Amino acid sequence: MPEKITEQTLLGDTLHEWTIQEYEQHSDRGRLWYFLMITLGLGLVIYGMVSGNFLFALIIILSSIILFLQSHQTPPQVLFQITELGIILGSRFFAYSELENFYIIYSPPDVKTLYLEPKGVMRPRITIPLLDTNPIEVKHTLREFLEEDFEKEEEPLSDRAARNWRIH
């Protein structure tokens, strides 16, 4: 479990750092995208109401509201650091002992991402955009502390779908 950084938290020296957005903001959504998403959302809400699954309809409505609100605000900037003792993401510190492995998917210009896999099944994968950071330097630094997962050669399906559908 990542710990909240306090004055007593030992972080070690910073090896790499850059600033990322908390979430990706898609500014290239056109009228067709909005039309398709509204049609899909209304269709799913109507299906939920007709089938008597009101919770499903409520989840679709709430998800739509969140997407709408998120698209009309600027994502906060978050500092990401690789240190000698772990990873810092905003105000959270992940010790290397909490992380299982890492992999980098680098296929510019669309995908330049560092993925960190935490130990434990119920913990979500940590996704960090590399932006203009040299992936080879990051890879060599992280190999000193974590195993690299060589089997992962493509970005996860959930990330690819979110990028292609512009919903993240």
Secondary structure in CASP SS format (residue, H / E / C, confidence):
PFRMAT SS
TARGET T0000
AUTHOR 0000-0000-0000
METHOD secondary structure of the structure
MODEL  1
M C 1.00
P C 1.00
E E 1.00
K E 1.00
I C 1.00
T C 1.00
E C 1.00
Q C 1.00
T C 1.00
L C 1.00
L C 1.00
G C 1.00
D C 1.00
T E 1.00
L E 1.00
H E 1.00
E E 1.00
W E 1.00
T E 1.00
I E 1.00
Q E 1.00
E C 1.00
Y C 1.00
E C 1.00
Q C 1.00
H C 1.00
S C 1.00
D C 1.00
R C 1.00
G C 1.00
R H 1.00
L H 1.00
W H 1.00
Y H 1.00
F H 1.00
L H 1.00
M H 1.00
I H 1.00
T H 1.00
L H 1.00
G H 1.00
L H 1.00
G H 1.00
L H 1.00
V H 1.00
I H 1.00
Y H 1.00
G H 1.00
M H 1.00
V H 1.00
S C 1.00
G C 1.00
N C 1.00
F H 1.00
L H 1.00
F H 1.00
A H 1.00
L H 1.00
I H 1.00
I H 1.00
I H 1.00
L H 1.00
S H 1.00
S H 1.00
I H 1.00
I H 1.00
L H 1.00
F H 1.00
L H 1.00
Q H 1.00
S H 1.00
H C 1.00
Q C 1.00
T C 1.00
P C 1.00
P C 1.00
Q E 1.00
V E 1.00
L E 1.00
F E 1.00
Q E 1.00
I E 1.00
T E 1.00
E C 1.00
L C 1.00
G E 1.00
I E 1.00
I E 1.00
L E 1.00
G C 1.00
S C 1.00
R E 1.00
F E 1.00
F E 1.00
A E 1.00
Y H 1.00
S H 1.00
E H 1.00
L E 1.00
E E 1.00
N E 1.00
F E 1.00
Y E 1.00
I E 1.00
I E 1.00
Y E 1.00
S E 1.00
P C 1.00
P C 1.00
D C 1.00
V E 1.00
K E 1.00
T E 1.00
L E 1.00
Y E 1.00
L E 1.00
E E 1.00
P E 1.00
K C 1.00
G C 1.00
V C 1.00
M C 1.00
R C 1.00
P C 1.00
R C 1.00
I E 1.00
T E 1.00
I E 1.00
P E 1.00
L C 1.00
L C 1.00
D C 1.00
T C 1.00
N C 1.00
P H 1.00
I H 1.00
E H 1.00
V H 1.00
K H 1.00
H H 1.00
T H 1.00
L H 1.00
R H 1.00
E C 1.00
F C 1.00
L C 1.00
E E 1.00
E E 1.00
D C 1.00
F C 1.00
E C 1.00
K C 1.00
E C 1.00
E C 1.00
E C 1.00
P C 1.00
L H 1.00
S H 1.00
D H 1.00
R H 1.00
A H 1.00
A H 1.00
R H 1.00
N H 1.00
W H 1.00
R C 1.00
I C 1.00
H C 1.00
END
